[in-house]
Amino acid sequence: MLNINEIAITSKNNITIDNIFFKNEPLSDTLVVVFPGKGYNGTMPLLYYCTEAALQLGCDVISLKYFFQCTKTDFEDKDYSQVIGDCYKSLNDNILAINSYKNIIFVSKSLGTVFAGEVALLFEEMNIYQFFLTPLSKTIPHIEKSACTVIVGDNDGFFPKNNIEKLCNFTLPTTHVISKANHSLEIEGDCIQSLAILSDITKVWIKFMKSIKTP
């Protein structure tokens, strides 16, 4: 049985953040944590199907939100520490302090890839698996030292081609470069091909999760 609950925390200026927690009964051995992008929330295609696929494989899922999304304000560089602290609090105090998981997987999009990389550092005693969708330049140090999976389009205006070359030269990460895809991992003006890309990414994600869940 699947229960859907709100995990609420209080952020700066008494802002309430309601994260959505999908919890299996009995408890799953794997927790998937969804880090959305700045304007790309957990209900948008890539993260929606990542969540659906994780649930179909029997994982628990928490879909995070950020305080600036709740207040509908712009994100600024000074907000990094606040967002990272909020994400850590949501996971550590409300999920991991209560439930025990064998596997923890972070799936993140765009700005969320930076948050996912930083939050993982705060759980240094845990082995966290990372699945990065359309990372930013600030994410590269987290990618370089991780046996993660990265998916990026070669027409991504937020990720220069020289960054893609860096990723492809790293030895630990598995990097998938999608031809003609933009920052949404879509091909502008071609919805059919964009849907095919979404399907392919979901298959890569499922394979990634299965490789972790397999004893």
C-alpha positions as CSV (number, residue, x, y, z in Angstrom):
1,M,0.0,0.0,0.0
2,L,1.2,3.5,-0.9
3,N,0.7,6.4,1.5
4,I,1.1,10.0,0.3
5,N,2.0,12.5,3.0
6,E,3.2,16.1,3.3
7,I,6.5,16.5,5.1
8,A,6.5,20.1,6.3
9,I,9.5,22.1,7.5
10,T,9.8,25.8,8.4
11,S,12.3,27.8,6.4
12,K,13.5,31.3,6.7
13,N,11.0,34.0,7.6
14,N,8.7,31.2,8.9
15,I,8.0,30.0,5.4
16,T,6.4,26.6,5.4
17,I,7.7,24.1,2.8
18,D,5.5,21.1,2.1
19,N,7.4,18.3,0.6
20,I,5.5,15.3,-0.8
21,F,6.5,11.9,0.6
22,F,5.3,8.7,-1.1
23,K,5.8,5.9,1.5
24,N,5.2,2.2,1.0
25,E,3.7,-0.1,3.6
26,P,5.7,-2.1,4.4
27,L,8.7,0.3,4.1
28,S,10.8,0.1,1.0
29,D,14.5,-0.6,1.2
30,T,15.2,2.3,-1.2
31,L,14.5,6.0,-0.9
32,V,14.5,8.2,-4.0
33,V,14.9,11.9,-3.4
34,V,13.7,14.3,-6.2
35,F,15.5,17.7,-6.4
36,P,13.6,19.9,-8.9
37,G,15.1,22.7,-10.9
38,K,14.6,26.4,-10.4
39,G,11.4,26.5,-12.5
40,Y,11.2,22.8,-13.3
41,N,9.1,21.2,-10.5
42,G,8.4,17.6,-9.7
43,T,5.2,17.4,-11.7
44,M,7.0,18.3,-15.0
45,P,7.7,15.4,-17.5
46,L,11.3,14.3,-16.6
47,L,10.8,14.3,-12.9
48,Y,7.2,13.1,-13.0
49,Y,8.2,9.9,-14.9
50,C,11.3,9.4,-12.7
51,T,8.9,9.5,-9.7
52,E,6.4,7.2,-11.4
53,A,9.1,4.7,-12.4
54,A,10.6,4.7,-8.9
55,L,7.2,4.0,-7.4
56,Q,6.5,1.2,-9.8
57,L,9.8,-0.4,-8.7
58,G,8.6,-0.2,-5.1
59,C,10.8,2.7,-3.9
60,D,9.8,5.3,-1.4
61,V,10.0,8.8,-2.9
62,I,10.3,12.3,-1.4
63,S,9.8,15.2,-3.9
64,L,11.4,18.3,-2.4
65,K,10.4,21.9,-2.8
66,Y,12.4,25.1,-2.1
67,F,11.4,28.1,-0.2
68,F,11.8,30.5,-3.2
69,Q,9.3,28.3,-5.1
70,C,6.8,28.5,-2.3
71,T,7.1,32.3,-2.1
72,K,7.3,32.6,-6.0
73,T,10.4,34.7,-5.7
74,D,13.7,34.6,-7.6
75,F,16.6,32.5,-6.5
76,E,19.7,34.4,-5.6
77,D,23.3,33.1,-5.0
78,K,23.0,34.1,-1.3
79,D,20.1,31.5,-1.0
80,Y,22.3,28.5,-1.6
81,S,23.1,27.8,2.1
82,Q,19.4,28.2,3.1
83,V,18.1,25.8,0.4
84,I,20.8,23.2,1.1
85,G,20.0,23.4,4.9
86,D,16.3,23.1,4.2
87,C,16.9,20.0,2.0
88,Y,19.1,18.4,4.6
89,K,16.5,19.1,7.3
90,S,13.7,17.6,5.3
91,L,15.7,14.4,4.8
92,N,17.6,14.0,8.0
93,D,15.0,15.1,10.6
94,N,11.8,13.9,9.0
95,I,12.8,10.8,6.9
96,L,16.1,9.3,7.8
97,A,15.9,9.8,11.5
98,I,12.7,7.7,11.4
99,N,13.1,5.2,8.6
100,S,16.1,3.0,7.7
101,Y,17.0,2.5,4.0
102,K,19.5,0.3,2.4
103,N,19.8,2.5,-0.7
104,I,19.4,6.3,-1.2
105,I,19.2,7.7,-4.7
106,F,19.1,11.4,-5.6
107,V,17.6,12.4,-9.0
108,S,18.0,16.0,-9.8
109,K,17.3,18.6,-12.6
110,S,19.3,21.7,-13.4
111,L,19.8,23.9,-10.3
112,G,18.7,20.9,-8.3
113,T,21.8,19.1,-9.4
114,V,23.9,21.6,-7.5
115,F,21.7,21.2,-4.4
116,A,21.9,17.4,-4.7
117,G,25.6,17.4,-4.9
118,E,26.0,19.7,-1.8
119,V,23.4,17.8,0.3
120,A,25.1,14.5,-0.4
121,L,28.3,15.9,1.2
122,L,26.4,16.4,4.4
123,F,25.6,12.7,4.5
124,E,29.2,11.7,4.2
125,E,28.7,8.4,6.0
126,M,26.0,7.3,3.6
127,N,26.5,5.9,0.0
128,I,24.2,8.1,-2.1
129,Y,23.7,7.4,-5.7
130,Q,23.3,10.4,-8.1
131,F,21.3,10.7,-11.3
132,F,21.9,14.2,-12.7
133,L,19.6,15.6,-15.4
134,T,20.9,18.7,-17.3
135,P,23.5,19.8,-14.7
136,L,25.0,23.3,-14.3
137,S,28.6,24.2,-14.3
138,K,28.6,24.3,-10.5
139,T,27.7,20.6,-10.5
140,I,30.9,19.5,-12.3
141,P,33.0,19.0,-9.1
142,H,30.3,16.7,-7.7
143,I,30.1,14.8,-11.0
144,E,33.9,14.3,-11.4
145,K,34.3,12.3,-8.2
146,S,31.1,10.3,-8.4
147,A,30.1,7.0,-10.1
148,C,26.9,8.8,-11.1
149,T,24.8,9.0,-14.3
150,V,24.5,12.3,-16.2
151,I,22.2,13.2,-19.0
152,V,22.7,16.4,-21.0
153,G,21.6,17.7,-24.3
154,D,24.3,19.1,-26.7
155,N,22.0,22.1,-27.4
156,D,21.7,23.1,-23.8
157,G,22.1,26.8,-23.5
158,F,23.0,26.6,-19.8
159,F,25.8,24.0,-20.3
160,P,28.5,24.9,-22.8
161,K,29.9,22.3,-25.1
162,N,33.4,22.5,-23.4
163,N,31.6,21.3,-20.2
164,I,30.2,18.3,-22.1
165,E,33.7,17.5,-23.2
166,K,34.9,17.5,-19.6
167,L,32.1,15.1,-18.6
168,C,33.0,12.7,-21.4
169,N,36.6,12.7,-20.3
170,F,35.8,11.8,-16.7
171,T,36.3,8.1,-15.8
172,L,33.8,7.5,-13.0
173,P,30.5,9.1,-14.3
174,T,28.4,7.6,-17.1
175,T,27.4,10.4,-19.4
176,H,24.6,10.4,-22.0
177,V,24.7,13.2,-24.5
178,I,21.5,13.7,-26.4
179,S,21.8,15.2,-29.9
180,K,19.9,18.4,-30.5
181,A,18.3,18.4,-27.1
182,N,17.9,21.6,-25.1
183,H,17.9,22.3,-21.4
184,S,14.5,20.5,-21.0
185,L,16.0,17.5,-22.9
186,E,13.5,18.2,-25.7
187,I,14.0,19.1,-29.3
188,E,12.3,22.4,-30.1
189,G,9.6,22.1,-32.6
190,D,9.5,18.3,-32.6
191,C,7.2,16.9,-29.9
192,I,7.3,13.3,-31.2
193,Q,11.1,13.1,-31.0
194,S,10.9,14.8,-27.6
195,L,8.6,12.2,-26.4
196,A,11.0,9.5,-27.7
197,I,13.8,11.1,-25.7
198,L,11.6,11.2,-22.6
199,S,11.0,7.5,-23.0
200,D,14.7,6.7,-23.5
201,I,15.7,8.7,-20.4
202,T,13.0,6.9,-18.3
203,K,14.5,3.6,-19.5
204,V,18.0,4.7,-18.5
205,W,16.6,5.8,-15.1
206,I,14.9,2.4,-14.6
207,K,18.1,0.5,-15.5
208,F,20.0,2.8,-13.1
209,M,17.6,2.1,-10.2
210,K,17.6,-1.7,-10.9
211,S,21.4,-1.8,-10.8
212,I,21.3,-0.3,-7.3
213,K,18.4,-2.3,-5.9
214,T,19.9,-5.6,-7.2
215,P,21.8,-7.3,-4.3
